[in-house]
Amino acid sequence: MKKIIHITLLLLFPLFGLKAQYIFNQKTDSLILSGIHQNFACQFDSASQTFQHLVDSMPNHPVGYFHQAVVLQSKMLDLETDLWESDFFRLLEKTITLSQKQSDNADEPWLLYYTGSAYCCKGLYQAQKGSYLSGYLSARKGTKFLKKAVDQDATLYDVYLLLGGYYYWSGRFSKFIRWLPFVGDKRDEGIEMLQLAVEKSAFSHWPAVENLAWVEYDRKNFQTALYLFKKGLNQFPQSRFYLWGTADSYFRLGDYQRAAYLYESLLRIVMELPFNNGYNEIVCRFKLVKTYHEFQQFEKALHHCQQILKKKLEPDIQKRVQERREETAKYIAHIHKMLQENE
C-alpha cells in the first residue's frame, strides 16, 4: 500500500522544468520547483519553509497551501506516521476553498487542477488508512475537476499524469469493488496517459517516470522498472522513495547482492533519522532477512531476524508488523536448520 500511495502522490508534484512560459512568474515558479525538489530529496522541513514563502506572498491563492499539504503527506508516508494529519486536512480544505472562490479567474484550469488534486490527496490518505471506499470516492470526485481542467486547456498535460495514475491503479484494484456500478478497468488507457505525460507535460516528467516505474513493477516488468527507478535515483540520490523502488527491483531480478547493499543503506538512513517509530526499520530488516536468505548469507539473515524480534514497539506499530514478526520466527527455524546441516 505504501508504494501505491506514493505512486499517485507523486502525480501531485510537477518536476520537469518549465518550458516557454511560466504559470505564475519566473520567481514564483522557481520557488515552486525548488520546494518540489526539496520534497523529493526528503528534505521535508526545507520544502515546507519554501512553500510557506508562497503562502506569505500569495495568501489568497491555493498553490502554497496545496504544496504544503503534499509535503506533509510525503513526510507522513516516508516516516509511517499520522502525526500531522490534522494540519494535512486543514491545508487541503484551504486549497479547495480558495480554488473555488477564484473559479472565474483567468487561471481557472490550474485552479481546477488544484481542486482535483486536493481531493485526490484526500482520497489517497483515506485509502492508506484503510478507508478504501471513501478514498476511492474522494479520488473519483477529484478526477471530475481534473477532466474539466483539461477540457478548458488541452495543453495541460500534467492532468493526464493524474488521470493516468488514477485509471491504472483504480483498474488494478477494481476486482475488489466491482459491486460499485461506476468502477471499471481502464489500465491500458491509464498507461497511455502516463506515457503522454512523460513526453509532453510541461512540469511532470519525473513523477511520470516514477509512476511508470511502479506500473512496470506491478506488471512484473522488473528490468524496465529498474531502469526507470535508477533514472530517478540519478536525479535525486537522497530520495528514499527511489531507493526503495531500486532495491525492490534488484531483489525481484535476483540480484540479491545489490538489493542487500541498498537495503543496508536504507536501514542506516532510517536508524539515523530523528524520528523512527520502528516500522520502517522492521520492514527494511525483514527485506534484508529475505535477501540474505536467498544467497545463503545465513548469519547476516539471522542477525536481522534477532533485531526484528527484540525491537520494542508501540502497540499500533506492533499490530502493523505482527505478520512480519511471525514470518521472521519461521525464518529463524529454517536458518538454524540450514546452519546445522552446513556444520
N, C-alpha and C positions, 0 to 999 in steps of 0.2 A: 504493500500500500504506500509506503514512504516513497518508493520510486515513482509510482503513478502520480501521487500528489505533486511531487516536484516536477515531473514532466510537464504537466499542464500549468503549474505555477510559473514555469519559465516562459510560457507563452505570454505572460503579462509584462515581460520586460523587453523593450526594444533595445537591441545592442549593436546593430550592424554599423553604422556610420552614416552620417547624414549625406544626402545627395542633393545637389542643385539648389534646393530651397530649404528654409527652416520652418518648423512647425510653429514656434513662437518667435524667437530671435536667436542670433548666434550665441549670446551669453547664456540665455535660459536653456537652450538645447544642449549646450556643452555641459552645463551643470547637471542636467538630467543624465546624460551619458556618463559623467563622472560618478554619480551616485550609483548607477546601474553596475558599472564595473566594480565598484567597491563591494556591492552586494554579492556579485558573482564570486569575488575573491574571499567571501565570508568575512568581510570587514564591516559587520553589520552596524556597529555604533557610528563609524565614519559615514556610512551610507545614510543613516538616519539624520545625522547632522547636516549632510549635504542637502537632503530633501527638506530639512527644516528651513534652509535658506529660501527654498522655493515657496514654502508656506508663508514665510515672512514677507517676501516680495510680491506674492500673488495670493493674498489671503482669501479672495473670493473665487478662486479658480480651483477645480478639483485635482489638478495634476500633482501638487505636492503631497496632499493628503493620501491620494491613491498610492503613490510610490512609497510613502512611509508605511502604509498598511502592508504592502507586499514585502518590504524589508522585515517587518515583524513576523509575517508568515514564514519567510525564508529562515529567519532565526529560530522560530519555534520548531520548524521542520528539522533543521540541522541539529538542534540540541535535544530534540524529542521531549518537548515540554509545552505546557499551555499557559505559562506564567504571564504572557502578555495578551491573553485572549480578549479581555475587556477593551483594551486600547485598540486592538486589531479591529474589532467590530465597530467601535466608535469611529475610527478613521474611514471604514468602508461606508458607513451611513453618511458621514460628512461628504464623501466623494459623490455618492448618489444624489444627495440633496442639492449640492452646488451644481452638479451637472444638469439636473432637471430645471433648476432655476434659470439657467442660461441657455435653454434649449432653442431659443430663437436667435442665438448668436451666430456669427459667420463661421465659427469653429464647430458648428453642430455635429458634423461627422465624428470629430475627435471627442466631443462631449458624449455622444452615444457610445463611442468606444470605451470611455472611462466608466460609464454607467454599466455597460455589459460586462466589462472586465471585473468590476466590483462585485457584481452578482456571481460571476464565475469563481472569484476568490472565496466568497462566502460558501458556495457550493462545495468547493474543494475541501475547505476546512471541515464542513459538516460531514462529508464523506470520510475524511480522515478520522473523525471522532466516532464513526460507526453509524451515523445517521444517513444511510445511503439514499433513501428515497427523498428526504429533504434536500440533500446535497444535489441529487440529480435535478430536482425541480428548480432549485436556485440557479444552477448552471444553465438549464434549459431556458429559463427566463432571461439570463444574460445573453444567450445566443440570439434572441429576438432583437435586442438592441444592436448587437454586432451586425446582424443582417441589414438592419436599417442604415447603419453607418456605411456599409459598402454599397448599398443601393444609392446613397447620396453621393458617394465618392468612390468610383470604381478603381481608383488608383491606390486606395488604402489597403495595400496587400497584407499589412500586419494583421488585419481581420481574418484573412484566410488561414493564418497560422493558428489563431484562437479557434476558429471554426473547425479546422482540420484536426486539431488535437481533440476537440470535443467529439467529433464524429468518430474518430478512430477508437477512443477509449470507451465511449458510451456503447459503441457497437461491440467492442471486445467483451463487455460485461452485460450485454443485452439479454443473454440467456438467463440471467438471474432475476430480471424484472420484465420478462415477456408478457406478464399478465397486464402490464400497462398498455393501453391501445396505441399510444403515440411513440413507443420505443421501437426503433428499427436498427438495422445493421448497415452502416454507411462507411465501413472501414476503408474500402477502396477509394471512395470519394475523399475521405479524410486524408489519406496518404497523398493523393493528387494535390490537395490544397496545401499540404505541408511542403511539398516539392515546389509549388508555385511561390510560396513564401520564401523559401531558400533562394530562389532565382531572382525574384522581383521585389521583395519587400524593401522599403526604404530603411527600416530600422531593425528588423527581427531576424537577421541571418543566423546569429549564434543560438538563440533559443530554438530556431527551427532545426538547426544541426543537432542539438541535443535531443530534441523531441523525436526526430527521426532515428537517432541512435537507440533510444529506448523502444521505439516501434520495431526496429530491426531486431533488437534483443528479444522482444516479446514474440516476434515471428521466428525466432531461433536462427536468425542470420547473424551469428555471433562475430564473424570476421568483419562484416560491414559495420556492425555496431562498434567493434573495437576501433576501427578506422575513424569513425565519427567522434567517439569519446576522446581518442588521442588528439584529434584535431582541436577539440575544445580545451583539452588539458594543456596543449602547447600555448594556447591563447591565455588561459587562466591557470597557471601552475599551482596556485594555492587553493583552488576550488575543491572542496571536499566532495561536492556533488559529482564532478567529473572523475575524481579519484575512485569513488565507489563504483561508478559505471565501468571504468577501465579495469579495475581489479576483478569485478564480477565477470567481465567478458573474457579476460585471460583464464579465469577458472573454468568457464564453460568451454573454452577451446582446449582445455587440458594442459595449458602452460602454467603448471602449478608453482613453479619457482618464481615467475614474475608476479603471479597473483599473491603469493605469500609475501613477497617484498613490499607490494603496495598495501596489503592489509596490515603489515607490521608498521609501515609508515603512518597509516591512518590511526592505528592504535596509539602510537606515540603522540600524535597530534591531539587525539581525544583525551588522553591522560594529562596533557599539559594545559588544556582549556580551563579557564577559571570556573566554568560551570560543567559539571559532569554528574548526572544523576544515575549513571551506571548502565543505562540502556544501550547506548552506542558501544560502550566498552564490551558488554556481553555479546552483542551482535558481532562485533569485529573479532573477538576471541573465538566465537563459535565458527565463524568463517575460516579462521586460522586452523582450528581443530580439523575441519573437513579438508582443508587444503593440505596440511602436513600429513594427514592420514592417507591422502591419495598418493603421495610419493614417498610413503613409508618413513617419514621422519617422526617416528612414534614418540620419542622422548619430548620433542617440541610440542607435539599434539597433546601429550599428557600434561605438560606444564600448563597449557591454556585451559584444559579441562579442569584442572585443580583450581585455577584462578576464577573460573566461572562459578564453581560450586561454593567457594569461600567468600565471594563478594557479598557484602551486606547491602541490601536494597530496601527502599521504601515499599510499602505494600502494593501500591499501584504499579510500580515498575516490576516488582516480583511477579505479579499476575501476568504482565505482558511477556515476560521471558520464561515463564514456567515450562512451556513446551520445549524450549531450547535446553533448559537445565535437565529435563528428563532425557532428552536425546544425548546430552553430554554424559550422563551416567552410563548409558549404553555404550558410548564410545570408550569410556574408561575400561569397562569389562572386556571389550574387544581388544583394546590396545594391550592390556595386561596379558591376554591370551597370546597375542602375537609376539610380545616380548619374551614370554616363556618358551615359545616354540623356537625362537631365534637363539636361545642360550646354548 
